[in-house]
Amino acid sequence: MKTKNYVPTDSAGKLAKGFIRNPLTALLGISLLILGYISLEVMPREENPQMVVSGSTVIVAMPGATAKEIEQVIVKPLERKLKEIKGVEHIFGSAMDNVGVVNVAFYIGEEKENSNLKVYDKIMQNKDLFPKTAMKPTILPLDIDIDIPIVSVAFFSTDDRVDKTKLYDYVKEIQHHINGLDNVAVTDIKGGHKHQYNILVDLHKLSGYNLSMGQITQAVQSVAYNVPDVKNRTKENELVMVGIKNAIESKEDIANIIVAQYMGAAIYLKDIATIEDSYDKQNFKSALVSVKKEDSTFTPLQEQVTLTVSKLQGTNAVIIADEVKEELLHYKATMAKNGISYVITRNDGERADEAVNELVFHLVISIVIIAILLTFVLGWRESLIVTFTVPAILAITLFVAYLTGQTINRITLFAFLLSLGLLVDAAIIVIENIHRHYHDIDAAERDPYELMIEATDEIGPPTNIATLAIILTMVPMAFVGGMMGQFMKPIPANVPVALIASLFVAYIFTPYLAVRLLKKPQHPTKGEK
């Protein structure tokens, strides 16, 4: 057997030569698969990619001013100053009686914290810009990460004795506990009716006492708190500077409010109005729900209260959704006794988990199809070698994505599916050239290791250029701006990594496995017929 020492000239041959005899190559392959599996399990899963959207709303009130005055002295000066901030894309101002509102939108991709800080600093530096009668500006930052819920739960009553306010109060209690879960950002209640004392004024009596609705409103607001006790001492000889107790604790407290005095006699609110302990009747918003029963029929539409849960940026929607479901199970028995039930109407964590699992399933199917096709074209041994490269490449890509702080979402999955057909190209080219060299009549007299290195080195330059050309087609997508650029960011971030990984896997593991799995065909020696 000839032991010609082949000297590779390309990086492909050099990689093959460096790993083909190394006993740690097998350990490297196993480690990559393990790291990929761990990354797949621990990477946060969500339905949509997180986008960096920065913005703020600035509200400045000036009581007594008209909309025209607000526009001239509040909105326009504020717009000019906010436009000086670097990174601002759009400014939208609106003027109304007594208040001006200016919305600031930054370019997509600007850091949220820095953008909000710039707005705050600019307003504080120019607070003398506003008239003296203007109130302190209110700055409300935009946070798209927590404004979109991942879980929505609809609560409804199954007992007529459960009134509107009792249902709302029960959901409010559950909200308090769910808001304390790890990585839960914001919880909100939609629909339902809050507990409220309603004052039903008799207009005839109001006119008879020569009173106005403004006097009633002022009287109720003035006793929201009792007159505080100043500088009193307690039994423990502690000095209480100010002690305030809520004055309105029952409808009797409201009924005994003194509205005015008439000829030396006090006029109480109960003299001109009826006080009832009820719900917020001025709230006309409501939502209805119909639940599917076991016999596939639906219950009649009824009012419901929806609890929405949002997560922190970069956290796992699957884990948070499961924790919310588990927390709800703690109250299920108690809710059933109180005539309350619930149904989960939105679960992005479940959808994200199903999407990832479906991807893995389709990847397995794709690998099997590739293996079957290669079995007919090259042989089952060559097919087995190429089949190994697919999970190895995806494992590297997933691990790099995990290190760079990415999440698994629908666009990340699309990037993997997009690159799936490209991942095996390099490995197929390498194994095909090895197959050709092995079936060459001179292969019987060649050292298998040197043969693998030479076959891999030959296809290195064209394979590198072809892969680089595909990568360059993906690079421009990384410079797309705006909302679309942020949304499609996982594609240019993952496809080039997968393609580069396919080269390393093809040059390292394909010759390593080929020299151990492939067998040279029996060629007739020279002189034989």
VEXDREN-97743 format. One line per field, with one value per residue (C-alpha): residue number from 0; residue in one letter; x, y, z. Coordinates in nm, 2 decimals. Example, Ala and Ser with C-alpha at 12.3 -4.5 7.8 and 13.67 -1.06 7.14 Angstrom:
REM residues 2
nr = (0  1) $
rest = (A  S) $
east = (1.23  1.37) $
north = (-0.45  -0.11) $
up = (0.78  0.71) $
REM end
This chain:
REM residues 529
nr = (0  1  2  3  4  5  6  7  8  9  10  11  12  13  14  15  16  17  18  19  20  21  22  23  24  25  26  27  28  29  30  31  32  33  34  35  36  37  38  39  40  41  42  43  44  45  46  47  48  49  50  51  52  53  54  55  56  57  58  59  60  61  62  63  64  65  66  67  68  69  70  71  72  73  74  75  76  77  78  79  80  81  82  83  84  85  86  87  88  89  90  91  92  93  94  95  96  97  98  99  100  101  102  103  104  105  106  107  108  109  110  111  112  113  114  115  116  117  118  119  120  121  122  123  124  125  126  127  128  129  130  131  132  133  134  135  136  137  138  139  140  141  142  143  144  145  146  147  148  149  150  151  152  153  154  155  156  157  158  159  160  161  162  163  164  165  166  167  168  169  170  171  172  173  174  175  176  177  178  179  180  181  182  183  184  185  186  187  188  189  190  191  192  193  194  195  196  197  198  199  200  201  202  203  204  205  206  207  208  209  210  211  212  213  214  215  216  217  218  219  220  221  222  223  224  225  226  227  228  229  230  231  232  233  234  235  236  237  238  239  240  241  242  243  244  245  246  247  248  249  250  251  252  253  254  255  256  257  258  259  260  261  262  263  264  265  266  267  268  269  270  271  272  273  274  275  276  277  278  279  280  281  282  283  284  285  286  287  288  289  290  291  292  293  294  295  296  297  298  299  300  301  302  303  304  305  306  307  308  309  310  311  312  313  314  315  316  317  318  319  320  321  322  323  324  325  326  327  328  329  330  331  332  333  334  335  336  337  338  339  340  341  342  343  344  345  346  347  348  349  350  351  352  353  354  355  356  357  358  359  360  361  362  363  364  365  366  367  368  369  370  371  372  373  374  375  376  377  378  379  380  381  382  383  384  385  386  387  388  389  390  391  392  393  394  395  396  397  398  399  400  401  402  403  404  405  406  407  408  409  410  411  412  413  414  415  416  417  418  419  420  421  422  423  424  425  426  427  428  429  430  431  432  433  434  435  436  437  438  439  440  441  442  443  444  445  446  447  448  449  450  451  452  453  454  455  456  457  458  459  460  461  462  463  464  465  466  467  468  469  470  471  472  473  474  475  476  477  478  479  480  481  482  483  484  485  486  487  488  489  490  491  492  493  494  495  496  497  498  499  500  501  502  503  504  505  506  507  508  509  510  511  512  513  514  515  516  517  518  519  520  521  522  523  524  525  526  527  528) $
rest = (M  K  T  K  N  Y  V  P  T  D  S  A  G  K  L  A  K  G  F  I  R  N  P  L  T  A  L  L  G  I  S  L  L  I  L  G  Y  I  S  L  E  V  M  P  R  E  E  N  P  Q  M  V  V  S  G  S  T  V  I  V  A  M  P  G  A  T  A  K  E  I  E  Q  V  I  V  K  P  L  E  R  K  L  K  E  I  K  G  V  E  H  I  F  G  S  A  M  D  N  V  G  V  V  N  V  A  F  Y  I  G  E  E  K  E  N  S  N  L  K  V  Y  D  K  I  M  Q  N  K  D  L  F  P  K  T  A  M  K  P  T  I  L  P  L  D  I  D  I  D  I  P  I  V  S  V  A  F  F  S  T  D  D  R  V  D  K  T  K  L  Y  D  Y  V  K  E  I  Q  H  H  I  N  G  L  D  N  V  A  V  T  D  I  K  G  G  H  K  H  Q  Y  N  I  L  V  D  L  H  K  L  S  G  Y  N  L  S  M  G  Q  I  T  Q  A  V  Q  S  V  A  Y  N  V  P  D  V  K  N  R  T  K  E  N  E  L  V  M  V  G  I  K  N  A  I  E  S  K  E  D  I  A  N  I  I  V  A  Q  Y  M  G  A  A  I  Y  L  K  D  I  A  T  I  E  D  S  Y  D  K  Q  N  F  K  S  A  L  V  S  V  K  K  E  D  S  T  F  T  P  L  Q  E  Q  V  T  L  T  V  S  K  L  Q  G  T  N  A  V  I  I  A  D  E  V  K  E  E  L  L  H  Y  K  A  T  M  A  K  N  G  I  S  Y  V  I  T  R  N  D  G  E  R  A  D  E  A  V  N  E  L  V  F  H  L  V  I  S  I  V  I  I  A  I  L  L  T  F  V  L  G  W  R  E  S  L  I  V  T  F  T  V  P  A  I  L  A  I  T  L  F  V  A  Y  L  T  G  Q  T  I  N  R  I  T  L  F  A  F  L  L  S  L  G  L  L  V  D  A  A  I  I  V  I  E  N  I  H  R  H  Y  H  D  I  D  A  A  E  R  D  P  Y  E  L  M  I  E  A  T  D  E  I  G  P  P  T  N  I  A  T  L  A  I  I  L  T  M  V  P  M  A  F  V  G  G  M  M  G  Q  F  M  K  P  I  P  A  N  V  P  V  A  L  I  A  S  L  F  V  A  Y  I  F  T  P  Y  L  A  V  R  L  L  K  K  P  Q  H  P  T  K  G  E  K) $
east = (0.00  0.13  0.18  0.21  0.20  -0.05  0.00  -0.33  -0.34  -0.69  -0.85  -1.08  -0.79  -0.61  -0.92  -0.96  -0.60  -0.61  -0.91  -0.92  -0.67  -0.76  -0.92  -1.11  -1.30  -1.57  -1.60  -1.63  -1.92  -2.10  -2.05  -2.19  -2.51  -2.55  -2.49  -2.75  -3.01  -2.95  -2.98  -3.30  -3.45  -3.33  -3.37  -3.67  -3.96  -4.21  -4.45  -4.31  -3.96  -3.89  -3.86  -3.69  -3.95  -3.88  -4.12  -4.26  -4.58  -4.54  -4.85  -4.86  -5.17  -5.25  -5.60  -5.81  -5.63  -5.80  -5.68  -5.53  -5.34  -5.22  -5.09  -4.90  -4.74  -4.71  -4.73  -4.52  -4.23  -4.23  -4.22  -3.92  -3.72  -3.79  -3.69  -3.34  -3.30  -3.08  -3.27  -3.62  -3.80  -4.15  -4.32  -4.70  -4.86  -5.22  -5.38  -5.70  -5.86  -5.65  -5.40  -5.14  -5.00  -4.69  -4.59  -4.23  -4.14  -3.77  -3.62  -3.67  -3.37  -3.29  -3.23  -3.54  -3.38  -3.15  -3.43  -3.66  -3.38  -3.31  -3.67  -3.67  -3.34  -3.45  -3.78  -3.61  -3.35  -3.63  -3.89  -3.87  -4.01  -4.36  -4.59  -4.60  -4.96  -4.86  -4.84  -4.54  -4.50  -4.59  -4.38  -4.52  -4.26  -4.38  -4.31  -4.42  -4.25  -4.51  -4.80  -4.87  -5.01  -4.90  -5.19  -5.55  -5.80  -6.17  -6.36  -6.73  -7.00  -7.18  -7.42  -7.67  -7.59  -7.25  -7.30  -7.07  -6.87  -6.80  -6.67  -6.44  -6.32  -6.23  -6.04  -5.86  -5.74  -5.61  -5.44  -5.24  -5.10  -5.02  -4.84  -4.60  -4.48  -4.13  -4.08  -4.44  -4.42  -4.77  -5.12  -5.43  -5.81  -6.03  -6.41  -6.60  -6.74  -6.57  -6.74  -6.87  -7.10  -7.35  -7.52  -7.86  -7.95  -8.32  -8.31  -8.64  -8.49  -8.16  -8.36  -8.57  -8.26  -8.10  -7.80  -7.57  -7.41  -7.07  -7.14  -7.22  -6.91  -6.70  -6.86  -6.79  -6.43  -6.36  -6.42  -6.23  -6.01  -6.09  -5.92  -5.59  -5.50  -5.18  -4.91  -5.10  -4.93  -5.01  -5.02  -4.67  -4.57  -4.50  -4.55  -4.79  -4.74  -5.02  -5.29  -5.53  -5.83  -6.04  -6.37  -6.59  -6.62  -6.99  -7.29  -7.40  -7.08  -7.17  -7.53  -7.43  -7.20  -7.31  -7.36  -7.46  -7.63  -7.98  -8.10  -7.87  -7.97  -7.73  -7.84  -7.72  -7.66  -7.93  -8.18  -8.14  -8.01  -8.03  -7.71  -7.66  -7.38  -7.35  -7.11  -6.97  -7.28  -7.10  -6.87  -7.05  -6.77  -6.84  -6.71  -6.91  -6.79  -6.94  -6.77  -6.78  -6.93  -6.85  -7.13  -6.98  -7.25  -7.18  -7.32  -7.52  -7.32  -7.26  -7.04  -6.69  -6.38  -6.05  -5.72  -5.42  -5.06  -4.75  -4.39  -4.05  -3.84  -3.62  -3.80  -3.96  -4.33  -4.38  -4.26  -4.45  -4.77  -4.74  -4.68  -5.00  -5.20  -5.06  -5.14  -5.50  -5.54  -5.49  -5.81  -6.01  -6.18  -6.25  -6.39  -6.62  -6.77  -6.82  -6.99  -6.70  -6.53  -6.26  -6.13  -5.79  -5.86  -5.50  -5.18  -4.88  -4.65  -4.85  -4.84  -4.47  -4.40  -4.61  -4.43  -4.08  -4.19  -4.34  -4.01  -3.81  -4.06  -4.03  -3.65  -3.65  -3.87  -3.64  -3.33  -3.50  -3.59  -3.23  -3.10  -3.33  -3.24  -2.86  -2.90  -3.01  -2.76  -2.44  -2.51  -2.63  -2.29  -2.25  -2.61  -2.55  -2.25  -2.44  -2.74  -2.52  -2.42  -2.77  -2.83  -2.46  -2.50  -2.83  -2.68  -2.40  -2.65  -2.88  -2.58  -2.46  -2.81  -2.84  -2.50  -2.62  -2.94  -3.19  -3.52  -3.69  -3.98  -4.16  -3.90  -3.61  -3.79  -3.83  -3.46  -3.38  -3.63  -3.49  -3.13  -3.23  -3.18  -2.85  -2.70  -2.62  -2.47  -2.11  -2.14  -2.28  -2.01  -1.74  -1.88  -1.94  -1.58  -1.46  -1.69  -1.54  -1.18  -1.27  -1.40  -1.10  -0.88  -0.57  -0.75  -0.66  -0.30  -0.36  -0.36  -0.73  -0.64  -0.44  -0.72  -0.98  -0.76  -0.70  -1.06  -1.17  -0.90  -0.99  -1.35  -1.25  -1.22  -1.53  -1.74  -1.61  -1.70  -2.04  -2.12  -1.99  -2.21  -2.52  -2.41  -2.37  -2.73  -2.84  -2.61  -2.82  -3.12  -2.93  -2.93  -3.30  -3.44  -3.77  -4.02  -3.95  -3.58  -3.64  -3.90  -3.68  -3.36  -3.33  -3.29  -2.96  -2.85  -2.89  -2.87  -2.51  -2.41  -2.57  -2.39  -2.05  -2.12  -2.20  -1.85  -1.67  -1.89  -1.84  -1.46  -1.41  -1.66  -1.73  -1.38  -1.35  -1.66  -1.59  -1.25  -1.41  -1.74  -1.67  -1.51  -1.30  -1.45  -1.26  -1.07  -0.89  -0.52  -0.32  -0.29  -0.61  -0.91) $
north = (0.00  0.34  0.58  0.90  1.19  1.43  1.79  1.98  2.33  2.44  2.49  2.20  1.95  2.10  2.06  1.70  1.62  1.78  1.58  1.25  1.07  1.27  1.05  1.35  1.41  1.16  1.33  1.67  1.54  1.39  1.72  1.93  1.71  1.74  2.12  2.15  1.95  2.15  2.48  2.36  2.28  2.59  2.86  3.08  3.00  3.25  3.29  3.62  3.77  4.05  4.38  4.69  4.97  5.29  5.58  5.81  6.02  6.36  6.51  6.87  7.01  7.38  7.43  7.70  7.72  7.67  7.42  7.71  7.84  7.49  7.45  7.77  7.76  7.39  7.16  7.35  7.44  7.09  6.95  7.17  7.07  6.69  6.70  6.79  6.44  6.21  5.90  6.05  5.95  6.09  6.34  6.36  6.65  6.71  7.01  7.00  7.23  7.22  6.97  6.90  6.56  6.49  6.14  6.07  5.77  5.66  5.47  5.09  4.94  5.24  5.13  5.17  5.28  5.54  5.68  5.73  5.89  6.13  6.25  6.30  6.49  6.72  6.81  6.87  7.10  7.30  7.30  7.68  7.67  7.62  7.89  7.93  7.81  7.48  7.17  6.94  6.73  6.36  6.12  5.78  5.55  5.30  4.94  4.71  4.41  4.40  4.56  4.23  3.96  3.59  3.45  3.56  3.40  3.46  3.42  3.39  3.30  2.97  3.08  3.36  3.46  3.58  3.94  4.16  4.31  3.98  3.83  4.13  4.12  3.75  3.80  4.09  3.86  3.61  3.88  3.98  3.62  3.58  3.91  3.77  3.49  3.50  3.68  3.81  4.17  4.31  4.17  4.35  4.31  4.37  4.40  4.35  4.60  4.75  4.80  5.16  5.37  5.54  5.87  5.90  6.27  6.38  6.68  6.82  6.82  6.96  7.25  7.30  7.35  7.57  7.35  7.25  6.92  7.09  7.15  6.78  6.67  6.91  6.80  6.43  6.50  6.72  6.43  6.17  6.18  6.30  6.61  6.47  6.46  6.66  6.59  6.33  6.08  5.71  5.48  5.37  5.74  5.76  6.09  6.08  6.39  6.32  6.05  6.01  5.77  5.70  5.89  5.70  5.34  5.27  5.42  5.57  5.78  5.92  5.98  6.19  6.42  6.79  6.95  7.30  7.49  7.64  7.90  7.76  7.40  7.14  6.98  6.63  6.43  6.18  6.47  6.51  6.18  5.80  5.62  5.26  5.01  4.89  4.88  5.13  5.19  5.45  5.17  5.06  4.82  4.45  4.13  3.81  3.45  3.12  2.79  2.46  2.18  1.81  1.74  1.99  2.25  2.60  2.77  3.09  3.41  3.57  3.85  3.77  3.93  3.87  3.86  3.92  3.83  3.97  3.85  4.02  4.05  3.74  3.51  3.17  3.21  2.83  2.83  3.14  3.01  2.68  2.86  3.07  2.75  2.58  2.89  2.88  2.52  2.62  2.82  2.59  2.40  2.72  2.90  2.60  2.63  3.00  2.96  3.09  2.91  3.01  2.93  3.01  3.20  3.27  3.08  3.19  2.96  2.66  2.77  2.84  2.50  2.32  2.51  2.41  2.05  2.04  2.18  1.90  1.64  1.78  1.80  1.43  1.36  1.56  1.38  1.04  1.15  1.27  0.94  0.74  0.94  0.91  0.54  0.49  0.73  0.66  0.38  0.34  0.40  0.73  0.82  0.75  0.99  1.28  1.22  1.28  1.62  1.77  1.75  1.84  2.16  2.25  2.19  2.44  2.69  2.65  2.69  3.00  3.14  3.07  3.24  3.55  3.58  3.48  3.31  3.03  3.18  3.15  3.35  3.15  2.83  2.97  3.05  2.68  2.55  2.79  2.67  2.30  2.23  2.41  2.24  1.91  2.05  2.06  1.72  1.57  1.72  1.59  1.24  1.22  1.31  1.06  0.80  0.88  0.84  0.52  0.37  0.48  0.19  0.33  0.36  0.00  0.10  0.43  0.49  0.55  0.85  1.02  0.95  1.12  1.42  1.46  1.41  1.67  1.91  1.90  2.03  2.29  2.60  2.56  2.46  2.76  3.00  2.85  2.87  3.23  3.33  3.20  3.38  3.71  3.69  3.68  3.96  4.25  4.14  4.23  4.60  4.63  4.90  4.96  4.71  4.45  4.45  4.38  4.12  3.93  3.97  3.60  3.50  3.69  3.60  3.22  3.12  3.24  3.06  2.74  2.76  2.82  2.54  2.31  2.37  2.28  1.98  1.86  1.90  1.76  1.48  1.36  1.23  1.11  0.90  0.79  0.64  0.43  0.33  0.31  0.00  0.00  -0.19  -0.49  -0.38  -0.63  -0.60  -0.49  -0.77  -0.93  -0.94) $
up = (0.00  -0.10  0.20  0.00  0.25  0.09  0.18  0.18  0.03  0.14  0.48  0.40  0.37  0.67  0.89  0.77  0.83  1.18  1.30  1.10  1.34  1.65  1.92  2.05  1.73  1.83  2.17  2.00  1.79  2.09  2.28  2.00  1.99  2.37  2.37  2.09  2.28  2.60  2.40  2.25  2.59  2.78  2.51  2.58  2.35  2.23  1.94  1.80  1.81  2.06  1.89  2.03  2.00  2.19  2.25  2.51  2.57  2.73  2.89  3.01  3.17  3.20  3.36  3.21  2.88  2.54  2.28  2.07  2.37  2.45  2.10  2.10  2.45  2.51  2.21  1.95  2.19  2.32  1.97  1.87  2.18  2.15  1.78  1.90  2.06  1.85  1.73  1.71  1.40  1.44  1.68  1.70  1.90  1.99  2.18  2.37  2.62  2.95  2.83  2.56  2.45  2.25  2.14  2.06  1.84  1.81  1.52  1.55  1.73  1.95  2.31  2.52  2.84  2.68  2.47  2.77  2.96  2.67  2.67  3.05  3.04  2.75  2.93  3.27  3.10  2.94  3.21  3.22  2.86  2.99  3.14  3.52  3.52  3.35  3.57  3.60  3.28  3.30  3.09  3.00  2.83  2.57  2.65  2.37  2.54  2.82  2.64  2.44  2.67  2.63  2.84  2.86  3.10  3.09  3.42  3.43  3.68  3.69  3.97  3.95  4.31  4.19  4.10  3.88  4.15  4.34  4.01  3.96  4.32  4.30  3.98  4.14  4.42  4.17  3.98  4.29  4.32  3.95  3.94  4.20  3.97  3.84  3.51  3.50  3.39  3.39  3.47  3.37  3.40  3.11  3.14  3.46  3.70  4.01  4.34  4.37  4.58  4.34  4.43  4.26  4.29  4.29  4.06  4.20  4.56  4.42  4.26  4.57  4.79  4.52  4.49  4.20  4.10  4.14  4.51  4.56  4.38  4.59  4.91  4.84  4.74  5.04  5.29  5.11  5.42  5.77  5.91  6.04  6.41  6.45  6.71  6.92  7.15  7.16  7.46  7.38  7.41  7.04  6.87  6.57  6.35  6.11  6.12  5.84  5.83  5.52  5.58  5.33  5.45  5.39  5.21  5.55  5.55  5.21  5.31  5.61  5.41  5.46  5.12  5.23  5.50  5.45  5.70  5.97  5.91  5.76  5.43  5.41  5.09  5.20  5.19  4.81  4.69  4.73  4.81  4.69  4.73  4.37  4.07  3.83  3.61  3.40  3.27  2.95  2.84  2.86  2.71  2.65  2.65  2.53  2.64  2.45  2.66  2.65  2.40  2.16  2.22  2.35  2.65  2.61  2.59  2.93  3.08  3.16  3.32  3.13  3.31  3.08  3.17  3.00  3.04  3.07  2.76  2.67  2.91  2.83  2.74  2.78  3.14  3.24  3.08  3.26  3.59  3.53  3.46  3.77  3.98  3.85  3.94  4.31  4.29  4.08  4.36  4.55  4.24  4.17  4.53  4.47  4.14  3.93  3.64  3.38  3.04  2.89  2.57  2.47  2.54  2.33  2.53  2.43  2.06  2.08  2.23  1.97  1.69  1.82  1.87  1.52  1.38  1.55  1.41  1.05  1.09  1.17  0.87  0.65  0.78  0.71  0.35  0.29  0.42  0.19  -0.12  -0.05  0.01  -0.35  -0.50  -0.30  -0.05  0.30  0.46  0.28  0.37  0.74  0.73  0.57  0.80  1.11  0.98  0.99  1.37  1.43  1.22  1.39  1.73  1.66  1.53  1.83  2.07  1.91  1.91  2.28  2.35  2.17  2.37  2.10  2.16  1.96  1.78  1.45  1.26  1.41  1.31  0.96  0.94  1.03  0.77  0.51  0.56  0.60  0.23  0.22  0.53  0.36  0.04  0.17  0.33  0.01  -0.20  0.04  0.06  -0.32  -0.39  -0.13  -0.29  -0.63  -0.50  -0.32  -0.64  -0.84  -0.95  -0.78  -0.44  -0.36  -0.32  -0.14  0.24  0.34  0.56  0.29  0.04  0.26  0.31  -0.06  -0.15  0.10  0.00  -0.37  -0.32  -0.06  -0.28  -0.49  -0.18  0.02  -0.26  -0.32  0.05  0.08  -0.21  -0.03  0.29  0.10  -0.02  0.35  0.47  0.32  0.52  0.84  0.73  0.67  0.90  1.06  1.19  0.92  0.99  1.36  1.28  1.03  1.22  1.32  0.95  0.88  1.24  1.21  0.84  0.79  1.12  1.00  0.66  0.82  1.06  0.77  0.62  0.95  1.01  0.65  0.66  1.01  1.06  0.71  0.64  1.00  0.97  0.61  0.69  0.96  0.79  0.42  0.27  -0.05  -0.34  -0.47  -0.78  -1.00  -0.98  -1.28  -1.53  -1.43  -1.67) $
REM end
